[in-house]
Amino acid sequence: MAIIDRIPELSLKELENLQANAVRLQESGSAAQQKQAEELLPLLSTALEERRAEKTAAQVETRRANTEKRASARKKAKAN
């Protein structure tokens, strides 16, 4: 399986590591490695942006849910 095909399955940390490796290879790898890195970097950037946006959205949702839970608990405590 090609690395490009695995991008959707990789975790955020794995994508970050792969991007760092691609940047390194683009600068100091063989001609074939530089070419592959050049092909991978735009795809990795897009995937990283998507993962980070998903992570941020999940964090916002968690905060909202926790805020609602605390507000509900305060209301119950005041009612008692």
C-alpha positions in Angstrom: 0.0 0.0 0.0 1.4 3.4 -1.0 1.9 6.1 1.7 -0.6 8.3 -0.1 -3.3 5.7 0.3 -2.6 5.4 4.0 -3.0 9.2 4.8 -6.7 8.9 5.7 -5.9 6.2 8.2 -3.0 8.0 10.0 -3.4 9.7 13.3 -2.6 13.3 13.8 0.8 12.5 15.4 1.6 10.1 12.6 0.8 12.8 10.0 3.0 15.3 11.8 5.9 12.8 11.8 5.4 11.9 8.2 5.3 15.6 7.3 8.6 16.3 9.2 10.2 13.3 7.4 8.9 14.5 4.0 10.3 18.0 4.7 13.7 16.5 5.7 13.8 14.3 2.5 12.8 17.2 0.3 15.8 19.0 1.5 18.4 16.2 1.7 17.0 13.1 0.2 17.8 11.4 -3.1 16.1 12.7 -6.3 13.4 10.0 -6.0 12.9 10.8 -2.3 12.7 14.5 -3.1 10.1 13.9 -5.8 7.9 11.7 -3.5 8.2 14.3 -0.7 7.1 17.0 -3.1 4.0 15.0 -4.0 3.2 14.1 -0.4 3.7 17.5 1.3 0.5 19.2 -0.1 -1.6 16.1 0.7 -0.1 16.0 4.2 -0.8 19.7 4.8 -4.4 19.3 3.8 -4.8 16.2 6.0 -3.2 17.9 8.9 -5.5 20.9 8.6 -8.5 18.7 8.5 -7.4 16.7 11.5 -6.7 19.8 13.5 -10.0 21.3 12.6 -11.8 18.1 13.7 -9.8 18.0 16.9 -10.7 21.7 17.6 -14.4 21.0 16.9 -14.4 18.0 19.2 -12.8 20.1 22.0 -15.4 22.9 21.5 -18.2 20.3 21.7 -16.7 18.7 24.8 -16.4 22.1 26.5 -20.0 23.0 25.6 -21.3 19.7 27.0 -19.2 20.1 30.2 -20.5 23.7 30.6 -24.1 22.4 30.3 -23.5 19.6 32.8 -22.1 22.1 35.3 -25.0 24.5 34.8 -27.5 21.6 35.2 -25.7 20.5 38.4 -25.8 24.0 39.8 -29.6 24.3 39.1 -30.2 21.0 40.9 -28.0 22.1 43.8 -30.0 25.4 44.1 -33.3 23.5 43.9 -32.4 21.3 46.8 
